[in-house]
Amino acid sequence: MHQRLTSRYLTHQNLHSLRTLSSTSTSSSRKLNLKKTLRKAIDNKPPNSQPFVTHRLRPGQPNPLTKIFKRKKIKSDPIYRPAWRLNSRANVISAEDFAARPRVTFEEQYDSLHDGMIVLSWLNESQRQDVYSMYLDMMVKQEKEFGVTSHEYVMRVIGEKFNISAARVAGIVQNCHDEEQMEKNDPEMIHHEAVEFVDAKIREHINNVYNAYGEVNPNEFIEDPIEVADIQNVSRDVTTVEDLYNIDELTQQAIMREKDEAQLEIDGHIYKEDVEDDQIESKVNKECLNLIKAQNEAFKQMNELWKRKNDQVENPLPKGGKIDVEEEDGNIVEKEAERRPRWKYVAQTINVRDKKKQQQNKGIQKRKKAKKEQKENTLVEQDGLLRVATMKEVSSIAWKDVRDETEFLFKGVKSAWLNRKNGERGGWGRVPEDVKAAAKNKLTELEKQEDNGNNDGDGDDVGTEDAPPVEDSTSDKK
């Protein structure tokens, strides 16, 4: 925390020095000083307290829907899309000119891809495999060095490396993970020839389009800028500004301030570590904890009051709860019956008195806080004991929170990684080549057996149809 405050203080000091020098310097020198200040703030060590955070992420393009749809509680993400300034190969119109274009024209389409802010790109197979290889290396390295891993952090680092969004990285990793498992279990589902054919045809189509417009093909995958959606986060109001203010300088200061705030938000972000959801308890308030304590003590006293001796306890199943089971060798052995687990009862606690008080309050923040606490108070009763619900149980109830898009995309590969940490082998990472070859050979043998069986069946049918009729000997005697 001290490092964050210090870095912010130094940044504002530099901004103050920029303001004092702006009156005597030109616009080009001001831009150069701003770039140097931002580069110094980015190149230093990340101040995040989590040990596996070794790379300081840079601000990109934020989510434009955060400020527009405030009531939907869309989380602010300063790295929603990669920074467009890194896409040097894509030659498109600037965001300012695209927003200031005339709304009424005599043309039905844009004159070029540049004017329409359109980028045609395709993520080929080699780039996709590079993303997956980097993911595997980072996960293994985090586990060896720190013992703690985070899929969320890894996805963001890979996205910045390849200049794509974290959600797209999650989709690529999950897709490659599924293909590796199919190579082992269902090799007939994989068609490498079709993938190569589609890659070649799409690249050819993109190249033809750029040649038709006379523009340069970027020849790499590039995320579309958020400005292409034509979502404006600026106000339409007009403000009168006196000539004493330098508009260019104020604009640069506002851009620098937004980048500084975005950098502080990235540095202070706590990444979700890879832990089983059934091992994490949900959040409850003090009233729920008191309720759990009182209920469990009452249940314990009731058990002691109605406790009976073992010889007086009657088992509802015959033979003292044992049943006859036939083993593989044919012998019949008595074993204890396995009963199914008891039902779980889930409840949500609501303080009606506080709810009425907060409904009377006019403060919006108090209402939001009360509604948030109401969603988090989830309890589970099982085998007579009351406890706090786990995050896995909360995710399957009616009042669950809105799911995280990126977490949902790599849910399968994250589950396979946690199973690997628990001792399972072969369910995560690249499948060995000998295993893939064995699966393909087995598939080939099955196809040959099916072909041979079909040919033999067809031959029998033909033989019976072509066989000559058998004469009845009794008819000759008669």
C-alpha positions as CSV (number, residue, x, y, z in Angstrom):
1,M,0.0,0.0,0.0
2,H,2.9,2.4,0.8
3,Q,4.4,1.7,-2.6
4,R,1.1,2.5,-4.3
5,L,0.7,5.8,-2.5
6,T,4.3,6.7,-3.2
7,S,4.0,5.9,-6.9
8,R,0.8,7.9,-7.1
9,Y,2.4,10.9,-5.3
10,L,5.4,10.9,-7.6
11,T,3.2,10.7,-10.6
12,H,1.2,13.7,-9.5
13,Q,4.4,15.5,-8.7
14,N,5.6,14.9,-12.3
15,L,2.2,16.1,-13.5
16,H,2.7,19.3,-11.5
17,S,6.1,19.8,-13.0
18,L,4.6,19.3,-16.4
19,R,2.0,22.0,-15.7
20,T,4.7,24.5,-14.7
21,L,6.7,23.8,-17.9
22,S,3.8,23.7,-20.2
23,S,3.6,27.5,-20.5
24,T,7.2,27.7,-22.1
25,S,7.3,24.3,-23.9
26,T,5.8,23.3,-27.2
27,S,3.1,20.7,-27.7
28,S,5.6,18.1,-29.1
29,S,7.8,18.4,-26.0
30,R,4.8,18.1,-23.7
31,K,3.8,14.8,-25.4
32,L,7.4,13.5,-25.1
33,N,7.5,14.3,-21.4
34,L,4.2,12.6,-20.8
35,K,5.4,9.5,-22.6
36,K,8.5,9.4,-20.5
37,T,6.6,9.8,-17.2
38,L,4.2,7.0,-18.2
39,R,7.1,4.7,-19.2
40,K,8.8,5.2,-15.8
41,A,5.5,4.4,-14.0
42,I,5.1,1.2,-16.0
43,D,8.6,-0.2,-16.1
44,N,9.0,-0.5,-12.3
45,K,8.2,-3.7,-10.3
46,P,4.5,-4.6,-9.8
47,P,3.4,-3.6,-6.3
48,N,0.9,-6.4,-6.1
49,S,1.1,-8.4,-2.9
50,Q,0.5,-11.8,-4.5
51,P,3.7,-13.7,-5.0
52,F,3.0,-15.1,-8.5
53,V,2.4,-11.6,-10.0
54,T,5.8,-11.0,-11.6
55,H,4.7,-9.0,-14.6
56,R,3.2,-5.5,-14.4
57,L,0.2,-5.3,-16.8
58,R,-0.4,-2.1,-18.7
59,P,-3.7,-0.3,-19.2
60,G,-5.6,-1.2,-22.4
61,Q,-9.0,-0.3,-23.6
62,P,-11.6,-0.2,-20.8
63,N,-15.1,-1.7,-21.1
64,P,-17.3,1.0,-22.6
65,L,-20.5,-0.5,-21.1
66,T,-19.4,0.1,-17.5
67,K,-20.4,3.8,-17.5
68,I,-23.4,3.4,-19.8
69,F,-25.2,0.5,-18.0
70,K,-24.5,1.3,-14.4
71,R,-27.5,-0.5,-13.0
72,K,-26.4,-3.8,-14.5
73,K,-23.3,-3.7,-12.3
74,I,-20.8,-4.4,-15.1
75,K,-17.4,-4.5,-13.5
76,S,-14.9,-1.9,-14.7
77,D,-11.9,-3.6,-16.5
78,P,-9.1,-1.4,-17.7
79,I,-7.7,-4.3,-19.7
80,Y,-11.0,-5.2,-21.4
81,R,-9.3,-5.0,-24.8
82,P,-5.5,-4.7,-25.6
83,A,-4.2,-1.2,-26.2
84,W,-4.8,-0.2,-29.8
85,R,-1.5,1.6,-30.0
86,L,0.3,-1.7,-30.2
87,N,-1.5,-2.7,-33.4
88,S,0.9,-0.9,-35.7
89,R,0.2,-3.0,-38.7
90,A,-3.5,-2.2,-38.9
91,N,-4.0,1.1,-40.7
92,V,-7.5,2.4,-39.8
93,I,-9.0,5.7,-39.2
94,S,-8.6,7.3,-35.7
95,A,-11.2,7.0,-33.1
96,E,-11.8,10.8,-33.0
97,D,-12.3,11.0,-36.8
98,F,-14.5,8.0,-36.8
99,A,-16.7,9.5,-34.1
100,A,-16.9,12.8,-35.9
101,R,-17.9,11.3,-39.3
102,P,-21.0,12.7,-40.9
103,R,-24.1,10.7,-39.9
104,V,-26.0,11.4,-43.2
105,T,-24.3,10.6,-46.5
106,F,-25.2,9.6,-50.0
107,E,-23.3,6.3,-49.8
108,E,-24.5,3.0,-48.6
109,Q,-21.1,1.8,-47.4
110,Y,-17.6,3.1,-46.6
111,D,-15.2,3.9,-49.3
112,S,-12.5,1.7,-47.8
113,L,-11.7,-0.5,-44.9
114,H,-9.7,2.4,-43.4
115,D,-12.7,4.7,-43.3
116,G,-14.9,2.0,-41.8
117,M,-12.4,1.2,-39.1
118,I,-12.6,-2.4,-40.3
119,V,-9.8,-4.9,-39.7
120,L,-9.9,-8.4,-41.3
121,S,-7.7,-10.9,-39.5
122,W,-7.6,-14.6,-38.7
123,L,-5.9,-16.5,-35.9
124,N,-4.2,-19.4,-37.6
125,E,-3.3,-22.8,-36.1
126,S,0.3,-21.9,-35.3
127,Q,-0.6,-18.8,-33.3
128,R,-3.3,-20.8,-31.5
129,Q,-0.8,-23.5,-30.5
130,D,1.7,-20.8,-29.3
131,V,-0.9,-19.4,-27.0
132,Y,-1.6,-22.8,-25.5
133,S,2.1,-23.6,-25.1
134,M,2.7,-20.4,-23.2
135,Y,-0.2,-21.2,-21.0
136,L,1.2,-24.6,-20.1
137,D,4.7,-23.2,-19.4
138,M,3.3,-20.4,-17.2
139,M,1.1,-22.8,-15.1
140,V,3.9,-25.3,-14.5
141,K,6.4,-22.5,-13.6
142,Q,4.0,-20.9,-11.1
143,E,3.4,-24.2,-9.4
144,K,7.1,-24.9,-9.1
145,E,8.2,-21.5,-7.9
146,F,5.3,-20.3,-5.8
147,G,3.1,-23.3,-5.1
148,V,0.1,-21.0,-6.0
149,T,-1.5,-20.5,-9.4
150,S,-4.0,-18.2,-10.9
151,H,-5.7,-18.8,-14.3
152,E,-7.1,-15.2,-14.3
153,Y,-3.5,-13.7,-14.1
154,V,-2.1,-16.1,-16.7
155,M,-4.9,-15.3,-19.2
156,R,-4.3,-11.6,-18.8
157,V,-0.5,-11.9,-19.2
158,I,-0.9,-14.1,-22.4
159,G,-3.5,-11.6,-23.7
160,E,-1.0,-8.7,-23.4
161,K,1.8,-10.8,-25.0
162,F,-0.2,-11.7,-28.1
163,N,-2.3,-8.5,-28.1
164,I,-5.7,-10.2,-27.7
165,S,-8.3,-10.0,-25.0
166,A,-8.2,-12.3,-21.9
167,A,-11.6,-13.8,-22.8
168,R,-10.3,-14.9,-26.2
169,V,-7.2,-16.4,-24.6
170,A,-9.5,-18.4,-22.3
171,G,-11.5,-19.7,-25.2
172,I,-8.3,-20.7,-27.1
173,V,-6.9,-22.5,-24.1
174,Q,-10.2,-24.4,-23.4
175,N,-10.5,-25.3,-27.1
176,C,-6.9,-26.7,-27.3
177,H,-7.5,-28.6,-24.0
178,D,-10.6,-30.3,-25.4
179,E,-8.8,-31.2,-28.6
180,E,-5.9,-32.8,-26.7
181,Q,-8.4,-34.9,-24.7
182,M,-10.2,-35.9,-28.0
183,E,-6.9,-37.0,-29.5
184,K,-6.7,-39.5,-26.6
185,N,-10.4,-40.6,-26.2
186,D,-12.2,-39.7,-29.5
187,P,-9.6,-39.3,-32.3
188,E,-12.3,-39.6,-34.9
189,M,-13.5,-36.1,-33.9
190,I,-10.3,-34.4,-35.0
191,H,-9.8,-33.5,-38.6
192,H,-6.4,-31.7,-39.2
193,E,-6.8,-31.6,-43.0
194,A,-10.0,-29.7,-42.6
195,V,-8.3,-27.2,-40.3
196,E,-5.5,-26.6,-42.8
197,F,-8.0,-26.1,-45.6
198,V,-10.1,-23.6,-43.7
199,D,-7.0,-21.6,-42.6
200,A,-5.7,-21.4,-46.2
201,K,-9.1,-20.4,-47.7
202,I,-9.8,-17.7,-45.1
203,R,-6.3,-16.2,-45.4
204,E,-6.8,-16.2,-49.2
205,H,-10.1,-14.4,-48.9
206,I,-8.7,-11.7,-46.5
207,N,-5.8,-11.1,-48.9
208,N,-8.1,-10.7,-51.8
209,V,-10.2,-8.1,-50.0
210,Y,-7.2,-6.0,-49.0
211,N,-5.9,-6.2,-52.6
212,A,-9.3,-5.1,-53.9
213,Y,-9.2,-2.0,-51.7
214,G,-5.5,-1.4,-52.3
215,E,-4.6,-1.6,-48.7
216,V,-1.9,-3.5,-46.7
217,N,-2.9,-6.8,-45.1
218,P,-1.8,-6.9,-41.5
219,N,-1.2,-10.7,-41.7
220,E,-1.8,-11.2,-37.9
221,F,-4.8,-11.4,-35.6
222,I,-6.0,-8.1,-34.3
223,E,-8.8,-7.3,-31.9
224,D,-11.4,-4.8,-33.1
225,P,-11.1,-1.5,-31.3
226,I,-14.0,-0.6,-29.0
227,E,-14.7,2.5,-30.9
228,V,-15.9,0.5,-33.9
229,A,-19.1,-0.3,-31.9
230,D,-19.8,3.5,-31.9
231,I,-20.4,3.6,-28.2
232,Q,-19.6,7.0,-26.9
233,N,-18.7,7.7,-23.3
234,V,-18.5,11.4,-23.8
235,S,-21.1,14.0,-22.9
236,R,-23.0,16.0,-25.6
237,D,-23.1,19.1,-23.4
238,V,-21.2,22.2,-24.4
239,T,-19.1,24.2,-21.9
240,T,-17.7,27.7,-22.4
241,V,-13.9,27.9,-21.9
242,E,-12.0,31.1,-21.7
243,D,-8.9,31.8,-23.7
244,L,-6.7,31.6,-20.6
245,Y,-6.9,27.8,-20.6
246,N,-4.7,25.7,-22.9
247,I,-7.1,23.1,-24.2
248,D,-4.3,20.8,-25.6
249,E,-2.6,20.8,-22.2
250,L,-5.8,20.1,-20.3
251,T,-6.6,17.2,-22.7
252,Q,-3.2,15.6,-22.2
253,Q,-3.5,16.0,-18.4
254,A,-6.9,14.3,-18.5
255,I,-5.5,11.4,-20.6
256,M,-2.5,11.1,-18.2
257,R,-4.8,11.1,-15.2
258,E,-7.0,8.4,-16.6
259,K,-4.0,6.2,-17.4
260,D,-2.6,6.7,-13.9
261,E,-5.9,5.7,-12.4
262,A,-6.2,2.7,-14.6
263,Q,-2.6,1.7,-13.7
264,L,-3.4,2.0,-10.0
265,E,-6.5,-0.1,-10.4
266,I,-4.5,-2.8,-12.2
267,D,-1.8,-2.8,-9.5
268,G,-4.3,-3.1,-6.7
269,H,-6.3,-5.9,-8.3
270,I,-6.4,-9.2,-6.4
271,Y,-6.4,-12.1,-8.8
272,K,-8.5,-15.2,-8.1
273,E,-6.3,-18.1,-7.1
274,D,-7.0,-21.7,-8.3
275,V,-8.8,-23.3,-5.4
276,E,-11.7,-25.8,-5.4
277,D,-15.0,-24.0,-5.0
278,D,-16.2,-26.5,-2.4
279,Q,-13.3,-25.5,-0.1
280,I,-14.2,-21.8,-0.1
281,E,-17.0,-20.6,2.2
282,S,-19.4,-17.9,1.1
283,K,-19.7,-14.6,2.9
284,V,-22.1,-14.2,5.8
285,N,-22.7,-11.6,8.4
286,K,-22.4,-11.8,12.2
287,E,-26.1,-12.6,12.7
288,C,-25.7,-15.8,10.6
289,L,-22.7,-16.9,12.6
290,N,-24.7,-16.5,15.8
291,L,-27.6,-18.4,14.3
292,I,-25.3,-21.3,13.3
293,K,-23.8,-21.5,16.8
294,A,-27.2,-21.5,18.6
295,Q,-28.7,-24.0,16.2
296,N,-25.9,-26.5,16.5
297,E,-25.8,-26.3,20.3
298,A,-29.6,-26.9,20.4
299,F,-29.1,-29.9,18.0
300,K,-26.3,-31.3,20.2
301,Q,-28.5,-31.0,23.4
302,M,-31.4,-32.8,21.6
303,N,-29.1,-35.7,20.6
304,E,-27.9,-36.1,24.2
305,L,-31.4,-36.0,25.6
306,W,-32.7,-38.6,23.2
307,K,-29.6,-40.7,23.2
308,R,-30.1,-44.5,23.6
309,K,-27.8,-47.4,24.1
310,N,-26.5,-49.3,21.1
311,D,-28.4,-52.5,22.0
312,Q,-31.7,-50.6,22.1
313,V,-31.3,-48.9,18.8
314,E,-33.4,-50.6,16.1
315,N,-32.0,-50.6,12.6
316,P,-34.6,-50.1,9.9
317,L,-32.8,-52.5,7.5
318,P,-32.8,-56.3,8.1
319,K,-29.8,-58.2,9.5
320,G,-28.6,-55.2,11.4
321,G,-28.2,-53.0,8.3
322,K,-26.4,-55.6,6.3
323,I,-27.3,-57.1,2.9
324,D,-26.2,-60.1,0.8
325,V,-23.8,-59.2,-2.0
326,E,-22.6,-61.6,-4.7
327,E,-18.9,-61.2,-5.5
328,E,-17.2,-61.9,-8.8
329,D,-16.3,-65.4,-7.9
330,G,-19.9,-66.3,-7.1
331,N,-19.7,-66.3,-3.3
332,I,-22.4,-64.5,-1.3
333,V,-21.0,-62.2,1.4
334,E,-22.8,-60.0,3.9
335,K,-21.8,-56.3,3.7
336,E,-23.1,-53.1,5.2
337,A,-25.6,-51.3,3.0
338,E,-24.4,-48.0,1.5
339,R,-27.0,-45.4,2.0
340,R,-27.4,-42.4,-0.1
341,P,-26.4,-39.0,1.4
342,R,-29.0,-37.1,3.2
343,W,-30.8,-34.2,1.5
344,K,-29.3,-30.7,1.8
345,Y,-31.5,-27.8,2.7
346,V,-30.3,-24.3,1.6
347,A,-31.7,-21.1,3.1
348,Q,-31.1,-17.4,2.8
349,T,-31.4,-15.3,5.9
350,I,-33.0,-11.9,5.7
351,N,-33.3,-9.4,8.5
352,V,-36.9,-8.1,8.0
353,R,-36.5,-5.3,10.5
354,D,-33.3,-3.9,8.9
355,K,-34.9,-4.3,5.5
356,K,-37.8,-2.1,6.4
357,K,-35.5,0.5,7.9
358,Q,-33.3,0.6,4.8
359,Q,-36.3,0.9,2.5
360,Q,-37.3,4.0,4.3
361,N,-33.9,5.5,3.9
362,K,-33.4,7.6,0.8
363,G,-29.7,6.8,0.5
364,I,-28.9,4.8,-2.6
365,Q,-25.6,3.5,-1.3
366,K,-27.2,2.1,1.9
367,R,-29.8,0.2,-0.3
368,K,-27.1,-1.3,-2.4
369,K,-25.1,-2.4,0.6
370,A,-28.2,-4.0,2.2
371,K,-29.0,-5.8,-1.1
372,K,-25.4,-7.1,-1.3
373,E,-25.4,-8.4,2.2
374,Q,-28.8,-10.1,1.6
375,K,-27.4,-12.1,-1.3
376,E,-24.4,-13.3,0.6
377,N,-26.2,-14.8,3.7
378,T,-26.6,-18.4,2.5
379,L,-26.7,-21.3,5.0
380,V,-26.9,-25.1,4.5
381,E,-28.4,-27.7,6.8
382,Q,-27.2,-31.3,6.4
383,D,-27.5,-34.2,8.9
384,G,-29.0,-31.8,11.4
385,L,-26.0,-29.5,11.5
386,L,-26.1,-25.9,10.2
387,R,-23.1,-24.4,8.4
388,V,-22.1,-21.7,5.9
389,A,-22.6,-22.6,2.3
390,T,-19.6,-23.1,0.0
391,M,-19.1,-21.3,-3.2
392,K,-19.9,-24.4,-5.2
393,E,-23.3,-24.7,-3.5
394,V,-24.0,-21.0,-3.9
395,S,-23.3,-21.3,-7.7
396,S,-26.3,-23.7,-8.0
397,I,-29.0,-21.8,-6.2
398,A,-31.6,-19.4,-7.5
399,W,-30.1,-16.2,-5.9
400,K,-26.5,-16.8,-7.2
401,D,-24.5,-13.9,-8.5
402,V,-23.8,-13.1,-12.1
403,R,-21.1,-15.4,-13.4
404,D,-17.7,-14.2,-14.5
405,E,-17.4,-14.5,-18.3
406,T,-13.7,-15.3,-18.4
407,E,-13.9,-17.8,-15.5
408,F,-16.8,-19.6,-17.2
409,L,-14.8,-19.9,-20.4
410,F,-11.8,-21.8,-18.9
411,K,-13.9,-23.7,-16.3
412,G,-13.1,-27.1,-17.9
413,V,-9.3,-26.6,-18.1
414,K,-9.2,-25.1,-14.6
415,S,-11.0,-28.2,-13.2
416,A,-8.5,-30.5,-15.0
417,W,-5.6,-28.5,-13.5
418,L,-7.0,-28.8,-10.0
419,N,-7.5,-32.6,-10.6
420,R,-3.9,-32.8,-11.7
421,K,-2.8,-31.1,-8.4
422,N,-4.8,-33.7,-6.5
423,G,-2.9,-36.6,-8.2
424,E,-4.8,-37.3,-11.5
425,R,-2.6,-37.8,-14.5
426,G,-3.4,-37.5,-18.2
427,G,-6.3,-35.1,-17.9
428,W,-4.4,-31.8,-18.3
429,G,-1.7,-30.6,-20.8
430,R,-0.5,-32.1,-24.0
431,V,-1.1,-35.8,-24.5
432,P,2.1,-37.8,-25.3
433,E,2.5,-38.8,-29.0
434,D,2.6,-42.5,-28.2
435,V,-0.8,-42.3,-26.5
436,K,-2.2,-40.4,-29.6
437,A,-0.7,-43.1,-31.9
438,A,-2.2,-45.9,-29.9
439,A,-5.6,-44.3,-30.0
440,K,-5.3,-43.8,-33.8
441,N,-4.2,-47.4,-34.3
442,K,-7.1,-48.7,-32.2
443,L,-9.5,-46.6,-34.3
444,T,-8.0,-48.0,-37.5
445,E,-8.4,-51.5,-36.3
446,L,-12.1,-50.9,-35.4
447,E,-12.8,-49.4,-38.8
448,K,-11.2,-52.4,-40.5
449,Q,-13.2,-54.8,-38.4
450,E,-16.4,-53.0,-39.3
451,D,-15.5,-53.0,-43.0
452,N,-14.7,-56.7,-42.9
453,G,-17.9,-57.5,-41.1
454,N,-19.9,-55.5,-43.6
455,N,-18.2,-57.2,-46.5
456,D,-18.8,-60.7,-45.1
457,G,-22.5,-59.9,-44.5
458,D,-22.9,-58.6,-48.0
459,G,-21.2,-61.8,-49.5
460,D,-23.6,-64.1,-47.7
461,D,-26.6,-62.3,-48.9
462,V,-25.4,-62.4,-52.5
463,G,-24.6,-66.2,-52.2
464,T,-28.1,-67.0,-51.0
465,E,-29.7,-65.0,-53.8
466,D,-27.6,-66.6,-56.6
467,A,-27.9,-70.2,-55.3
468,P,-30.0,-72.5,-57.6
469,P,-33.4,-73.8,-56.2
470,V,-33.4,-77.2,-54.6
471,E,-35.7,-79.8,-56.3
472,D,-38.1,-81.8,-54.2
473,S,-37.3,-85.6,-54.5
474,T,-40.8,-86.6,-53.3
475,S,-42.4,-85.0,-56.2
476,D,-40.4,-87.2,-58.7
477,K,-41.4,-90.3,-56.9
478,K,-45.0,-89.4,-57.1
